[in-house]
Every structure is written in C-alpha cells, then in structure tokens.
Amino acid sequence: MDWNSDPELKAMHAEFVGSFAERRTGLDRLSRDLSMMPLGGDSAEIHKGIAFIAHKLAGAAASYGFPLLTEVSAALEDWLSLTPPEELKTGIVNEFTGLLTEVLAKAEHDQVDPKGYEKDPRLEKLLAATTHLRR
Amino acid sequence: MSNQVSPQILLAEDEEHIAKLVAFKLTREGYEVTIARNGKEAIDQLLLKPWSLLILDVMMPICDGWQVLKQVRATPAVAQLPVLMLTAKSFQQDMVNAAELGATQFLKKPFEPANLAAVVRKLIEGV
C-alpha cells in the first residue's frame, strides 16, 4: 500500500508509527518491574502486560507495512504463551523485549520496516523456541 | 438521483489503528462503517441499524468476539447477519471456534487491507 497516496492514509500511518514510543515505554516499564521482583511487581500482571503489547502489535504492524514488527512481536507472544508467569526470568525476558523495543525504535526512526534482523540471534532463539506452534 | 443507501458495516475492534485503517478502506469502497470499541458496544449497536455485515475482532475488552457472536446467533432479528471474524493468535483453535459458533468467515490478522476489502465485497455483494 502506498501510504503517501492519500493524506488521510499518510496521517494514519504516521499516527501508528507515533504509537511505537508508548509501546516501547510499556515494555521497558514491565521489564523493569520484573527485575524488581520479588520486592515489587506481580509476575502474572507483567506476563499479561507484555503479552498484550506483543499481541496488539502482532495483529496490526504488518497491515501498516511493518512485517518484521509483526514477526518479532508474534514470536514474543508465542514464547510467552509457552512460559508460565512464575517462570519468567529477567535475563531472557530483557533479551526478547529488548529486541522488540530495538526494532520499534528503528522503525520509528526510519518510518519503514527495519532490515537486517533476519539473522539476529535473539530472533532466531525466539523462533526456535516457538517453531512447533507454527506447524 | 439515486436513493441507494450504502451497505452498513458494524466493526467491533478495540485496536484503534486497525479500526481506523479498516474503516478508511471500507468507506473508500462505498460502505458505511460504524466502529464499536469493545464487545459490549457491539452488542448495544446490533439492533440500531440494518447491518449488512458484522466484522468482529476476537480479543476485545469487556466482552470478547466469541460472546458477541453467540449473542448475534441467539438474537432472531440478527441471527442471519453475516459475521467476519478477525483472528490472530491460536489461529487453528480460532477457526474451530468460529465454525462451531456460526461465523460466516474468518480472516487472520495481520491482513492486507485490499484483501479484507475483497472478502467484505464477497460477503455483502457476493462478487
């Protein structure tokens, strides 16, 4: 779709890209909450929060011309569906949410779907852990 | 002068950006689109207009797409309304649920807007 073909389309695309900062902030906050456990935070709420952000992004991003964003967020959502809240570990969660926030930041900056993540080890790890869900 | 009324579509979708994109595309195709932000709003709208199609997201707050679909099929005035389900995760299970509960068709998210428009045209106009 040519997002510049219509002023309304262009504005909608810009608005969608404009939503990336808030999604990144949400992911960062949830990752931070997880790292503060058990002093603060609820792993079930953190799990639900990250899954919600990933789910919404997965369902929308490719429709707006960001297929990599959909791929990364869908893989994160799949991984969360296999990982009970009580098994969330800060290191691995940060690795995966870090990938998504990085891709979001690049997409926001470049205004297009980022390139060069096909062989990213974090994405490969995510996809390998969830490949059976896509068969 | 033509008195033709545009087909009315009720779109139940809580993700703002998808709702806007779908409404934009379908309005350009000649349909009139009303957006419901959650399942309860969709149910409240059901008897307010002569809908040609209900487009229903599965995951919505307050009342999800499955509950809305059940309500539609249980309400005589709208029981035959074509329903297009927008499914995302657990696609296989969503397909089973959609068939069991009487969805007319389902479309996996994310979708190409042009593809959605083609599916809608077929459901409403049969072409």
Interface residues (C-beta under 8 A of the other chain):
Chain A: M1 E8 L9 M12 E15 F16 S19 H55 K56 A58 G59 A60 A61 A62 S63 Y64 T70 A74 E77 D78 S81
Chain B: E15 H17 I18 K20 L21 F24 M59 L86 A88 K89 K109 P110 F111 E112 P113 A114
